Amino acid sequence: MISQNPCLRSLEEKNLALNTQVTQLRSALQETLQLCSEYRREVDELHALIHILQDTVQQMEATQAAREKQLLQQLEESRARERRLKDSVQVLRAAVSQLRVSLQKVKTKKPESTTEPRRTGEQVSLLQSQLARDQQDHLESCAGSRQDAPVESQGAERTSLLPRLLREEPGRRWMQP
């Protein structure tokens, strides 16, 4: 219906233009709502991923703290082992030194029997070999050897030698220079 009235025709054209514009705006609004929905989904996914990453970081921090605690404990145990080995080495060195002095005294005196110097020499050799083993154990311990039980049991066996020697020869003066 084409109107003869120019005013009416102008209004119809404006109405048609406005309807076209409303249709375009509705289409743009639909697209915007769809994009907004997609962005919300992506944001939700990102939040979920952030929570997963935070949980993973917390687990890794807990694992790291436990490992650090374990390593500190191992370090303390290693230091304690090292101190015990050093003490053992000092005791054995003192015993070797005393036996050397005794051996030297026996060599300078005319021995009444030939078994005494030989026995003292054997004791010096035995203590020297034990000293070398203790030093080797100490080096292995410092190098990170983790054979705790054998080293400690061997150390207990070796450190018990001096008291055993003192029991076998109670009348002997070991500390004389």
PAZAPA-4460 file (N, C-alpha, C; in steps of 0.05 Angstrom, whole numbers, plus 32768, in hexadecimal, padded with zeros to 4 digits):
% residues 177
    n_x    n_y    n_z   ca_x   ca_y   ca_z    c_x    c_y    c_z   seq   type   mol
   8010   7FE8   8000   8000   8000   8000   8011   8019   8000     1      M     A
   8013   8022   7FEA   8022   803B   7FE7   800F   8052   7FEC     2      I     A
   8016   8061   7FFF   8005   8078   8006   800C   8090   7FF5     3      S     A
   7FF7   809F   7FF2   7FFA   80B7   7FE2   8004   80CD   7FF4     4      Q     A
   8000   80CA   800C   8007   80DF   801F   8025   80DD   8024     5      N     A
   8034   80F3   801E   8050   80F2   8022   8058   80EF   803F     6      P     A
   8048   80F8   8050   804E   80F6   806C   804B   80D9   8075     7      C     A
   8037   80CD   806C   8032   80B1   8073   8048   809F   8066     8      L     A
   8050   80A5   804E   8065   8096   8041   807F   809A   8050     9      R     A
   8085   80B1   8059   809D   80B6   8068   809C   80A6   8082    10      S     A
   8085   80A6   808F   8083   8097   80A8   8086   8079   80A3    11      L     A
   807C   806E   808D   807E   8052   8087   809C   804B   8081    12      E     A
   80A9   805C   8073   80C6   8058   806E   80D6   8058   8088    13      E     A
   80CF   806C   8099   80DD   806D   80B3   80D7   8054   80C3    14      K     A
   80BE   804B   80C3   80B6   8033   80D1   80C5   801A   80C7    15      N     A
   80C7   8018   80AD   80D5   8002   80A0   80F3   8003   80A8    16      L     A
   80FF   801B   80A8   811B   801E   80B0   811F   8017   80CD    17      A     A
   810B   8020   80DE   810D   801A   80FB   810A   7FFC   80FF    18      L     A
   80F8   7FEF   80F1   80F4   7FD1   80F4   810E   7FC3   80EB    19      N     A
   811A   7FCC   80D6   8133   7FC0   80CD   8149   7FC4   80E3    20      T     A
   8149   7FDC   80EE   815D   7FE2   8102   8157   7FD1   811B    21      Q     A
   813F   7FCE   8124   8138   7FBD   813B   8140   7FA0   8136    22      V     A
   813B   7F96   811E   8143   7F7B   8117   8161   7F78   8119    23      T     A
   8170   7F8B   810F   818D   7F8A   8111   8196   7F8B   812E    24      Q     A
   8189   7F9D   813E   8191   7F9F   815A   818A   7F85   8169    25      L     A
   8173   7F78   8163   816D   7F5E   816F   8181   7F49   8168    26      R     A
   8189   7F49   814F   819E   7F36   8146   81B8   7F3B   8154    27      S     A
   81C0   7F54   8157   81D9   7F5B   8165   81D7   7F54   8182    28      A     A
   81BF   7F58   818E   81BA   7F51   81AA   81BD   7F33   81AE    29      L     A
   81B2   7F23   819C   81B4   7F06   819D   81D2   7EFD   819B    30      Q     A
   81E0   7F09   8189   81FC   7F02   8186   820C   7F0A   819F    31      E     A
   8205   7F21   81AA   8213   7F2A   81C3   820D   7F17   81DA    32      T     A
   81F4   7F0F   81DD   81EC   7EFC   81F2   81FB   7EE2   81EE    33      L     A
   81FD   7ED9   81D6   820B   7EBF   81D0   8228   7EC2   81D7    34      Q     A
   8235   7ED8   81CF   8251   7EDD   81D5   8255   7EDE   81F3    35      L     A
   8242   7EEC   8201   8244   7EEF   821E   8242   7ED3   822B    36      C     A
   8231   7EC2   8221   822E   7EA7   822C   8248   7E97   8228    37      S     A
   8254   7E9A   8210   826D   7E8C   820A   8284   7E96   821C    38      E     A
   8284   7EB1   8220   8299   7EBC   8232   8295   7EB2   824F    39      Y     A
   827C   7EB0   8258   8277   7EA6   8273   8281   7E89   8275    40      R     A
   827C   7E79   8261   8286   7E5D   8262   82A4   7E5D   8263    41      R     A
   82B1   7E6D   8253   82CE   7E6F   8253   82D9   7E78   826E    42      E     A
   82CC   7E8C   8279   82D4   7E96   8294   82D1   7E80   82A9    43      V     A
   82BB   7E72   82A8   82B6   7E5B   82BA   82CC   7E46   82B7    44      D     A
   82D3   7E40   829E   82E8   7E2C   8299   8302   7E36   82A4    45      E     A
   8308   7E50   82A0   8321   7E5B   82AA   8322   7E5B   82C9    46      L     A
   830B   7E60   82D6   830A   7E5F   82F3   830F   7E42   82FC    47      H     A
   8303   7E2F   82EF   8308   7E13   82F6   8325   7E0C   82F2    48      A     A
   8331   7E15   82DC   834D   7E10   82D7   835F   7E1D   82EC    49      L     A
   8358   7E35   82F4   8367   7E43   8309   8366   7E33   8323    50      I     A
   834F   7E29   832B   834C   7E19   8343   835D   7DFF   8341    51      H     A
   835C   7DF3   832A   836D   7DDB   8327   838A   7DE1   832A    52      I     A
   8393   7DF7   831D   83AF   7DFF   831F   83B6   7E07   833C    53      L     A
   83A4   7E14   834A   83AA   7E1B   8366   83AD   7E02   8377    54      Q     A
   839B   7DEE   8373   839D   7DD5   8381   83B7   7DC7   837B    55      D     A
   83BF   7DC7   8362   83D8   7DBA   8359   83F0   7DC8   8366    56      T     A
   83EF   7DE3   8367   8405   7DF2   8374   8407   7DEB   8392    57      V     A
   83F0   7DEA   839F   83F0   7DE3   83BB   83FB   7DC7   83C0    58      Q     A
   83F3   7DB4   83AF   83FE   7D99   83B2   841C   7D99   83AE    59      Q     A
   8425   7DA8   8399   8442   7DA8   8394   8451   7DB6   83AB    60      M     A
   8446   7DCA   83B6   8453   7DD8   83CD   8454   7DC5   83E5    61      E     A
   843F   7DB6   83EA   843F   7DA3   8400   8453   7D8D   83FB    62      A     A
   8455   7D83   83E3   8469   7D6F   83DC   8485   7D7A   83DF    63      T     A
   8489   7D92   83D6   84A3   7D9F   83D8   84AB   7DA3   83F6    64      Q     A
   8498   7DAB   8406   849D   7DAF   8423   84A5   7D95   8430    65      A     A
   8496   7D80   8429   849C   7D65   8435   84B7   7D5B   842C    66      A     A
   84BE   7D5F   8413   84D8   7D57   8408   84EE   7D67   8415    67      R     A
   84EA   7D81   8419   84FE   7D92   8426   8502   7D89   8443    68      E     A
   84EC   7D82   8451   84EF   7D78   846C   84FE   7D5E   846D    69      K     A
   84F8   7D4C   845A   8506   7D33   8458   8524   7D37   8453    70      Q     A
   852A   7D49   8440   8547   7D4E   843A   8555   7D5A   8452    71      L     A
   8548   7D6C   8460   8555   7D78   8478   855A   7D62   848D    72      L     A
   8547   7D50   8490   854B   7D3A   84A3   8562   7D28   849B    73      Q     A
   8564   7D22   8481   857A   7D12   8477   8594   7D20   847A    74      Q     A
   8594   7D3B   8477   85AD   7D4A   847A   85B6   7D49   8497    75      L     A
   85A3   7D4C   84AA   85AA   7D4A   84C6   85B4   7D2E   84CE    76      E     A
   85A8   7D1A   84C3   85B1   7CFE   84C8   85CD   7CFB   84BC    77      E     A
   85D2   7D05   84A5   85EC   7D03   8499   8601   7D12   84A9    78      S     A
   85FA   7D29   84B3   860D   7D38   84C4   8613   7D29   84DE    79      R     A
   85FE   7D1D   84EA   8602   7D0E   8502   8615   7CF6   84FD    80      A     A
   8610   7CE9   84E6   8621   7CD2   84DE   863E   7CDB   84DA    81      R     A
   8641   7CF2   84CE   865B   7CFD   84C9   8669   7D03   84E3    82      E     A
   865A   7D0F   84F7   8667   7D15   8511   866F   7CFB   851F    83      R     A
   865E   7CE7   851D   8665   7CCD   852A   867E   7CC1   851D    84      R     A
   8680   7CC3   8503   8697   7CB8   84F5   86B0   7CC8   84FC    85      L     A
   86AE   7CE2   84FD   86C5   7CF2   8505   86CE   7CEB   8521    86      K     A
   86BB   7CE8   8534   86C2   7CE0   854F   86D0   7CC5   854F    87      D     A
   86C5   7CB3   853F   86D1   7C98   853D   86ED   7C9A   8532    88      S     A
   86F1   7CAA   851E   870C   7CAD   8512   871F   7CB9   8527    89      V     A
   8716   7CCD   8536   8727   7CD8   854B   872F   7CC4   8560    90      Q     A
   871C   7CB4   8569   8722   7C9F   857C   8736   7C8B   8571    91      V     A
   8732   7C83   8558   8744   7C70   854C   8760   7C7C   8548    92      L     A
   8761   7C95   8540   877B   7CA2   853D   878A   7CA4   8557    93      R     A
   877B   7CAA   856D   8788   7CAB   8587   8792   7C90   858F    94      A     A
   8782   7C7B   858A   878B   7C60   8590   87A3   7C58   8580    95      A     A
   87A3   7C5F   8566   87BA   7C59   8555   87D3   7C67   855F    96      V     A
   87CF   7C80   8566   87E6   7C90   8571   87F1   7C83   858A    97      S     A
   87DF   7C7B   859C   87E8   7C6E   85B5   87F6   7C54   85AF    98      Q     A
   87EB   7C45   859D   87F8   7C2B   8596   8813   7C30   8589    99      L     A
   8816   7C45   8579   8830   7C4B   856D   8844   7C52   8582   100      R     A
   883B   7C62   8595   884D   7C6A   85AB   8855   7C51   85BB   101      V     A
   8842   7C40   85C0   8848   7C27   85CF   885A   7C15   85BF   102      S     A
   8856   7C14   85A5   8867   7C03   8594   8883   7C0F   8593   103      L     A
   8885   7C29   8592   88A0   7C35   8592   88AE   7C30   85AC   104      Q     A
   889F   7C31   85C2   88AC   7C2B   85DC   88B5   7C0E   85DE   105      K     A
   88A4   7BFD   85D3   88AB   7BE0   85D3   88C4   7BDC   85C2   106      V     A
   88C6   7BEA   85AB   88DD   7BE6   8599   88F6   7BF1   85A6   107      K     A
   88F4   7C06   85B6   890C   7C12   85C2   8915   7C02   85DA   108      T     A
   8903   7BF4   85E7   890A   7BE2   85FD   8911   7BC7   85F2   109      K     A
   8920   7BB9   8601   8926   7B9E   85F9   890E   7B8D   8601   110      K     A
   8901   7B82   85EE   88E9   7B73   85F5   88EF   7B5A   8604   111      P     A
   88DE   7B55   8617   88E1   7B3C   8627   88D6   7B25   8617   112      E     A
   88C2   7B2B   8607   88B8   7B16   85F5   88B3   7B22   85DA   113      S     A
   88B4   7B12   85C6   88B0   7B1C   85AB   8893   7B1F   85A3   114      T     A
   8881   7B15   85B4   8865   7B17   85AD   8859   7B33   85B2   115      T     A
   8864   7B41   85C6   8859   7B5C   85CC   885C   7B70   85B5   116      E     A
   8873   7B74   85A9   8874   7B86   8592   8863   7B7D   857B   117      P     A
   8863   7B63   8576   8853   7B59   8560   8835   7B5F   8565   118      R     A
   882D   7B5A   857E   8811   7B5E   8585   880A   7B7C   8583   119      R     A
   881B   7B8D   858D   8816   7BAA   858B   8816   7BB3   856E   120      T     A
   8828   7BA8   855F   8829   7BAF   8542   880F   7BA6   8534   121      G     A
   8806   7B8E   853B   87ED   7B85   8530   87D5   7B97   8537   122      E     A
   87D6   7BA0   8550   87C1   7BB2   8559   87C2   7BCD   854A   123      Q     A
   87DA   7BD7   8546   87DD   7BEF   8537   87D3   7BEB   851A   124      V     A
   87DA   7BD5   850E   87D1   7BCF   84F3   87B3   7BCD   84F2   125      S     A
   87A8   7BBF   8505   878B   7BBC   8506   877D   7BD7   8509   126      L     A
   8787   7BE8   851B   877B   7C02   851F   877E   7C14   8506   127      L     A
   8795   7C12   84F9   879A   7C22   84E1   8786   7C19   84CB   128      Q     A
   8782   7BFF   84C8   8770   7BF6   84B3   8753   7BFF   84BA   129      S     A
   874C   7BFE   84D4   8732   7C08   84DB   872F   7C26   84D7   130      Q     A
   8744   7C34   84DC   8744   7C51   84D7   8740   7C57   84BA   131      L     A
   874D   7C48   84A9   874A   7C4B   848C   872D   7C45   8483   132      A     A
   8722   7C2F   848F   8706   7C29   8488   86F3   7C3E   8492   133      R     A
   86F7   7C49   84AA   86E6   7C5F   84B4   86E8   7C77   84A2   134      D     A
   8701   7C7D   8499   8704   7C94   8487   86F5   7C8F   846D   135      Q     A
   86F7   7C77   8463   86E9   7C6F   844A   86CA   7C72   844E   136      Q     A
   86C0   7C68   8465   86A4   7C6B   846B   869C   7C88   846D   137      D     A
   86AD   7C98   8479   86A7   7CB4   847B   86A6   7CC1   845F   138      H     A
   86B8   7CBA   844D   86B7   7CC5   8432   869E   7CBC   8424   139      L     A
   8697   7CA3   8427   867E   7C99   841A   8666   7CA7   8425   140      E     A
   8666   7CAB   8440   864F   7CB9   844C   864D   7CD6   8441   141      S     A
   8664   7CE3   843F   8663   7CFE   8434   865B   7CFE   8417   142      C     A
   8661   7CE9   8408   865A   7CE8   83EC   863C   7CE0   83E8   143      A     A
   862E   7CDC   83FE   8611   7CD7   83FB   860A   7CBA   83FC   144      G     A
   861C   7CA9   8406   8615   7C8D   8409   85FE   7C8A   841D   145      S     A
   85EA   7C7A   8417   85D3   7C77   8428   85D2   7C5B   8434   146      R     A
   85E8   7C50   843C   85E8   7C36   8449   85EA   7C3A   8467   147      Q     A
   85D4   7C45   8473   85D4   7C4D   848F   85DA   7C35   84A2   148      D     A
   85CB   7C20   84A0   85CD   7C0A   84B3   85E8   7BFD   84B2   149      A     A
   85F3   7BF6   849A   860E   7BE9   849A   8623   7BFB   84A5   150      P     A
   8623   7C15   849F   8638   7C27   84A8   8637   7C29   84C6   151      V     A
   861F   7C2C   84D1   861D   7C2F   84EE   8625   7C16   84FC   152      E     A
   861D   7BFF   84F2   8624   7BE6   84FF   8642   7BE1   84FD   153      S     A
   864E   7BE8   84E6   866B   7BE5   84E3   8679   7BF8   84F6   154      Q     A
   866F   7C11   84F8   867B   7C25   8509   867A   7C1C   8526   155      G     A
   8663   7C10   852E   8661   7C07   854A   8676   7BF0   854F   156      A     A
   8679   7BDF   853B   868D   7BC9   853E   86A9   7BD4   853F   157      E     A
   86AF   7BE8   852F   86CA   7BF3   852E   86D0   7C03   8547   158      R     A
   86BD   7C13   8551   86C2   7C24   8568   86C4   7C13   8581   159      T     A
   86BA   7BFB   8580   86BC   7BE9   8598   86D7   7BDC   859A   160      S     A
   86E9   7BE0   8586   8703   7BD3   8586   8714   7BDE   859D   161      L     A
   8715   7BF8   85A0   8727   7C04   85B4   871F   7BFA   85D0   162      L     A
   8706   7BFC   85D8   86FF   7BF1   85F3   8706   7BD3   85F5   163      P     A
   8703   7BC4   85DF   870B   7BA7   85E0   8728   7BA4   85E5   164      R     A
   8739   7BB5   85D7   8756   7BB3   85DB   875D   7BBB   85F8   165      L     A
   874F   7BCF   8603   8754   7BD7   861E   874C   7BC1   8632   166      L     A
   8737   7BB2   862C   872F   7B9C   863E   8743   7B85   863C   167      R     A
   874D   7B80   8624   8760   7B6A   8621   877A   7B6F   862F   168      E     A
   8782   7B88   8630   879B   7B8F   863E   8796   7BA5   8653   169      E     A
   8789   7B9E   8669   8781   7BB3   867C   8799   7BBF   868A   170      P     A
   87AE   7BB0   868E   87C5   7BBB   869C   87D7   7BCD   868B   171      G     A
   87D2   7BCE   8672   87E2   7BDE   8660   87DB   7BFB   8661   172      R     A
   87EE   7C0D   865F   87E9   7C29   8660   87E8   7C34   8643   173      R     A
   87D0   7C39   863A   87CC   7C41   861E   87D0   7C5F   861A   174      W     A
   87CD   7C6F   862E   87CD   7C8B   862B   87E9   7C98   862F   175      M     A
   87FD   7C89   8635   8817   7C95   863A   8823   7C9E   8620   176      Q     A
   8830   7CB6   8621   883D   7CC0   8608   8857   7CB2   8603   177      P     A
***
